[in-house]
Amino acid sequence: MPTTPDAPPARHAGDRERFTSYSRALEQAGLDSRPVGILDLDDFDANAAELSRRAGSKPIRVASKSLRIRFAVQRALARRGYAGVLAFSLHEAIWLAESGIRDIVVGYPCTDTAALAALAASEVALEQVTLMVDDTAQLDALAAAAPNHPPVQVAIELDASYRPVRWVGIGAARSPLRTAADVAALGAAIMHRRNLALVGMMAYEGQIAGVPNAVPGPRGMIVRRMQRASAADIGDRRAQAVAALSSMAELRFVNGGGTGSLESTAAEAAVSEVAAGSGLIGPGLFDGYRGFKPRPALHFGLQVVRRPGPGIVTVHGGGWIASGPPGTDRQPTIAWPRGLKYRGTEGAGEVQTPLAGAAANTLALGDTVYFRHAKAGELAEHLNEVAVYSAGRIIECQPTYRGEGKAFL
C-alpha cells in the first residue's frame, strides 16, 4: 500500500483535480459499473489525525455506525490515539469481537433474545463486549435470554440532552437517567445481580456533537449559545454521576461526545475517552461547523443515462436519503460537477434522479456524477464494496458490512 496510518496525507489542489483523478483511477482499475463508492484513504487518514489532535490526550473510541466498513474501522484503530469500538448493535459487536477487534462497547441497549443468548455463548464476546443499559428491564431481558449466564460487562448511559426550562428538551431522546441519583440507583441494581460487572458510563451530547453551528445570523448565534450552556450542564451532571458510580465500582471507562464536541468533552476531567466516527468521513451534514472542517473522504458516483431536455440529465440511481427529520438537508450533496441541483418535484428519486443546471449540458451519457451522503455510515448500506483510493490510484476494493452479508439494522 502506498500509505501507512502515519504517512503524511496527500492533498487535492481542487475539486476538478480530485474528481478527474477519481475518474481516471476508476477507469485504470477497470471499475466501470455504477454506482461506485470511493474511499479516499489520504483524506481519511488526514481526518483521523485531526480528530486525534482535537481530542488531546483522551483516546478516541471509533463509532462504527459512521463507517460500516470493517477495513475502515481497523484502519482507524491502527493509529495512535484510537482504542476500542462503539458498536451500534450487539450482533455487530459479537461479529467484530470474533473477528479479532478488542474492547467493544455496544452504544445502545439490547433486548434481542437471540443476540443476548449469542453473547452468553461466546467466550471472546464475553471478554471483549460491554452492554449498554439504562433500565432494569434490560437486565431482566438478559437474564431471561440466557439464564445463569456467564459474567457480562455492562455500562450505564446518562441522558445528556439539554433542558434549560421545564418541558424544553434539546438533544436526542435516549436514556431516562438524568441525575447522579438516577444512575446510582441503576448501579446498585446491577451490583446486586449475579454475574454482572459494572465497568463504564456513557453520555452522548448530540445537541453539541451533531448540530452544525456555523449557520450565519441569529440562528447560528442561538445554536452556539445553546451548545456552550449545554456543555457546562452536561459537564456538571457527568462529573456527579461518575462520582456516584465510582463509589460502588471501579469504572474502566467514561465515554462521551462525538465528532462535533471533541474539544469540550475531552476537556472534562471525569471523561476518560471520547467517541467519534463521522469526522473520519466528512459527510454532507458536517460541512457546517465553525471549529473544524473534515475532508470529504467518501463519495459515491452515479452514471448519466438520459437527457430529458436542455439543462437536465438523469442519473441511474437515487434515494440515499439520510435518517433524521425529513428535509432537503437529508438528500445527498451533489459534489461534482458543480452547477447541478435536484428538481424540487422529484429530489433524489427511487431508481433514477434528474439533475438540472447549466453543468448538465457538459455531461454526456455514461459520465459519472459524484455525490456525498448526508451522513457518514449510511452510504455503506447501499454498496457491497468501496474502491480504496490513494495517491492517484485505486489500491484495492474493500467490502462494506452489507458486502459481508451483515445488515445489522
N, C-alpha and C positions, 0 to 999 in steps of 0.2 A: 504494500500500500504506500502511496506517495506521502501520506501524512501520518503522524502519530498523535495521540491525545495531547501531547505537549508541544507539537510543532506550531510555529507561528502561522496564523491564518493568512490565506491569500485574500485579496480584496478585488472586487469588481470596480472598474472605473465608472460604470454607469449601467443603467438598465439595458440599454441597447447592447452593450458588450456582454452583459450577463446572459440575456436570453438568446443572443446569437451563439454564444458559447454552448449553452444548454442544447440548442437545436443541433449544432454541429456534433456535439458529443453523443447525443442520442442516435444520430444518423450513423456515425462511425461505429457505434456499438451494435448497430442493427436493430435498434429498438424503435420500430416503425409504428407499432399499434398504439392506439389511443383509446381510453385515457391512459396517461402515464404519470406516475409520481416521480419526482426528482428531489432527492435529499442532498443538499449542498453541504458536504462534510466540513468544508473550511469555515463556512458561516456557523454551522452547528458548534464547532469547537470554539470559535470566537465567542459565541453566546455563552457557552459553558464557562469560559474563562471570566467573562464579565459578571455572570451570576456569582461565581465564587468570590470575586473581588467585592461585590456588593454585600455578600454575607459575612465578610470579615473573617473572624476566627471560628465561626459556627459552621459545622458540616451541613451539607445540603442532602436531604433525602429526596430521591428522584420520584416525582409524581408520575406514575406510569400511565395514567389516563391521558396525559398530554402527549404521549409518544405512541404507545400501542405498536411498537416495532421493537422486538427483543434486542436486535442489534444496537439500536439507539440507546436503550436502557443500559446495556452493557458498556457501550462507548462512554456514556457519562460516568458510570461507576468506576471506570478505569482511571479517571482523573483524580488528582489530589483535591481534597476538599469535598468530595462526594462520598456518601456512605448510606447504604440501605435504600429500600424502595417503599413508597407509599402506594399500595395497590388499590384498585377500585372494586375488586370482588374477591371472595375467598377462593373460588375455583381458580382464579388467575394466580393468587398468591401461592397456592399449593403447587401449581404448574411451574411457577418461577422458582420456588424452593427446590423442587425435584429436578429443575434444570441447572441447579448449581448456584443460584443467586442467594445471597445471605441477607438476613435481617430485614424481613418484610412486614410492614405494618399495614393491615387492611384498614383503610381510612373511613370505612362505613360499616355500620352494624350488619350482621348477617343472621337471618332466620331460616336460611335454606337448609332443610334437613339433610339432603344428600351431601351438601358441601361440608356441613359440620361433622357428619359421620366420616367423610373422607379425611378431614383434618385429624380426627381422633385416631384414624387408622394409619396415618403416615408419620413415621418416626422423624424424618427430616423436616416435615412441615411443623410438627410439634416443637421442634427445636428452633426453627427459623421464623415462624409466623406468629404475629400478635393480633388478636381480635380487638375491634373497637366496640365499646359498649357505652350506653347512656341510660339503660333501663334494666331493672332486674328481670323483666320478661325475656330479655335476650339471653340472660344466663340460664333461665328455665328452658329455653329452646335448645341450648347446647346440651343441657342435662338430659332432655327428652330424646334428642337425636343420637346421643352417644352415652348411654347410662354407664356410670362408673368409668368415665373417660380418663385417659392419662392426663398428667398435668398440662394445662393450657395457659398460655400467657395472654393477659388482657390489658387493655388501656382504656382510660375514661376520656370521653370528649366533653369539653366545656363549651357552652354556647358563647360565641364571640361576636354575635350581632350587636349593633349599637342601638340603644333605646334611650334617646335623650329625654323623652317625656312619655308618660303613660299612653298606651295604645299606638305608639310610633316605634316600629322596628325596622332598622336598616341593615340589610345583610341577609345571608342565607338562613332559611328555617332548618336548623339542624338539631342539635342536642337540646333537650328540655332543661339541662343543668346550667344554671347561670351563676350560682354563688359558690363560695368555698364550702358552705354548709351542705349544698346540694351534692357536690362531688364527694364530700366526706361521707355522706350517708350511703352513697353507692359503693364507695371504697370499703366501708365497714361491711356491707353485704357481701362483697367479694371476699374479704378476709375470712368471713365465716363459712365460706363454701369450700368443700374439699376439692383439691386438685385444680385450684385457680391461683394464678400468681399475678398480682397487680404490678406491672412493670413500667407503665408510662401514662402520659396525659397528652392530649392534643387539643388545640383550639385553632380554628381557621377563620381569620378575619377577612372574609370575601369582599366586604364593602371597601376594603383598602386594597387587597391583593388583586381584585378582578374588576375594578371600576376605573376606566380611564379618567385622568384628572387634568388633561391638557386642553380641555374644551375652553374656547375663548368666551369672554363675557361673564355675566353674573353666575351662570350655571356652573362654569368651571370653578369660580371662586367659592361657591357654596360647597361643591364636592370636596375641594381641598380643605376647607374648614372642617367639614364633617369628618374627613379622614384623620386630621390632626386630633380632633376631640375623641374620635373612636380609638385611636392608638393609645391615648392616655387612659381611656376607660378599660380597654382590654389588658393593658399593662398592669393596672392595679388589681383587676379581678384575677388575672392569671397568676400573679405572684401569691395572692392569698390562697388560691386553690392549690397551688403546688405546695405551699407550706402545710396546708391541712393534710394532703395526701402523704407528704414526706414524713409526717408524724406516725404513720401506720405502715408504710412500706418504703423500701429503697427504690426510687424510680430510676430506671435505666435511661429514659429519655423524656424530654418535654418538647413536643413538636409544635411549631406554629407557622403561620404565614403562608405566603405564596409569592409568585414572581413579582407582583406589584407592591409587596410590603416587606421585602427582604431587609431593607435598612432598619426600619422601625422595629420589626420583630426581632431581628438578630441583636438589637441593642438592649433587649430586656435581659437582666441577669437571670431570671427564672427560666429562660428558654435555653435548652441545650442544643437544639438543632432547628433548621428551617426546611420547609418543603418548597420545591419548585419544579416545574416541568414545561409550562408554556414558553417561558423565556428561552428555552433551548431551541425552540422552533420559530418564534416570532410570527404568530398568526395575525390575521387582519385586525382583530379586536385589540391587539396590543400596540397599535400604531399611535394611540392617543395618550401616552403617559409623558409627564414632564421630566421625571428624574432618570429615565433610561429609555433606550430605543433598541430592542433586539433586532438583529439582522433577519430578514426573511429567509429561512433555511429550508423550507419545504414548499414546493409548488406542485400543481398538477396541470397537465396540458390536455386540451380537447381539440378535436380536429374540425376544421371548417368543411361542411358538406353541402351547403346550399347557399344560394344568393337570391333571396326573395325579391330584391329590388335594389335600386341605388341606395347606398349608405346603410346597408344592412346585410349581415351574414348570419348563418345559423351554424352553430357547432353541435356535434353529436354528443349528447350527454347533458345532464342537468342535475337539479336538486343540490346535493352537497350543502344543504341548509344546516346551520349550526343550531344547537339547542339553546334554550333560554327564552325570554319574552319575544314573541313573534315580531319581526320588524325588518326593515331593509338592511340593518346592520348585521343581520344573520346570514345574508347572502355572501357567496364568495367574493373576494376582491378581484377585479379584473386587473391582473398585473402587467400584461403585455400582449399586444401593443397598446400604447396609450391612445386615448381618444375613442374608446368603446364604452358603451353603457348598456344596462339592461333596458328592455322595453317595459314600461310600467304595467302594461296589461298582461305580461307573461312572466317576467322575472326569470329566475333560473328554473327552467322547465323540468318536466318529468324525464324525458329521454332526449330532448333537444332544447337548445337555448338560443333564441335570436339575440343578436347584439347589434346595436345601432351606433352610428357615429362616423365621422369622416375617415377614421382609420379602416373602416370596413372596406372602403374602395381600394385599399392597398393589399388586401388579402385575397389569395387565390384558393380555390378548392384544394383541400389537402394540407393547407397551412395549419400551424398549431397556435392556439391562443392559450396563454398561461394564466393561471388563477392561483390565489391563495385562499385556503379555508379560513372562515372567521375564527375558528377555534383550532387548537393545536393537534389534538389527538384524533378528532373525529374524521379527519381526512383518511386515516388508515383503515377505517371501516369500509371504504369504497374501493380499495385496491388490494390485490393479492401480494404485491411486492412494490418496492420503490427502487429506482435506479440511483445508486450512490455515486455522486459526482465529486470530483476533487481535482483542482489544478487543470481544468480544461478537458477532462475526460471522465467517462463512466468507468469506475474501477471495479464495480460488482453490483449485483442486484441482491436485495435482502427482503425476506418475506415480512409482511405485516402480521399482526395477530390473526387477522382474517385469513391471510395466506397460509398460516399454520393450522387453519381449521379451528381457531379459537375465537368464537363470537361470545364473549363473556356477558355483554349487556347490549 
